[in-house]
């Protein structure tokens, strides 16, 4: 059992942790307020620059940037670098929200608005808060976490129902099949929960889906789980 002195020291440490969390959120709000309209692009940090998907991500961000959208990413390498590069070259605001990790994740050089976070949850708030569409490129556990969180926030009405665009039908096929054949069939999710989940295989399809929603609130593209 800790003694009274140790308990007091732990309490002080927890109090300062709270202030550090508040500081990350305040800095995020101060830095990012006014960047709308924005699109957040998620995906693997392990993607190499010579991968076809890197070029496709860069193209998506570049075309959205030329339409006036701010591009928001996690600020690291791979898909994040490709998206920030496309945005930077389009002349739009390119936001990188990097995270401190035990195995350092270097920030990419293509962000013209950069924030560094210690806490994942504070960073995730900022990735979601200013976006009016979400593009989910192929990725791993972190990308799955971000995808399902966005869907949960929409399902629970914590954010407005914005399009969630999954890129690469073959990559996501197993996950989408499971959603339909298992989760939806079991009643653990509803069709309505997933109606804004769109699958695209070409950069122009992504751009069209984002622009249609932004201008007319119309959902275009192949539904992930058709009725």
Secondary structure, DSSP 8 states (H G I E B T S, - for coil): ---HHHHHHHHHHHHHHHHHHHHHHHHHHHHHTT--SEEEEE--TT--TTSHHHHHHHHHHHHHHHTT-EEEE-SSSTHHHHHHHHHHHHTS-EEEEEE--SS-----TT-SEEEEES-HHHHHHHHHHTEEEEEE-S--HHHHHHHHHHHHHHHTTSS---EEEEE-HHHHHHHHHHIIIIIITTTSS-TGGGTTEEEESSHHHHHHHHHHHHHH----SEETT--
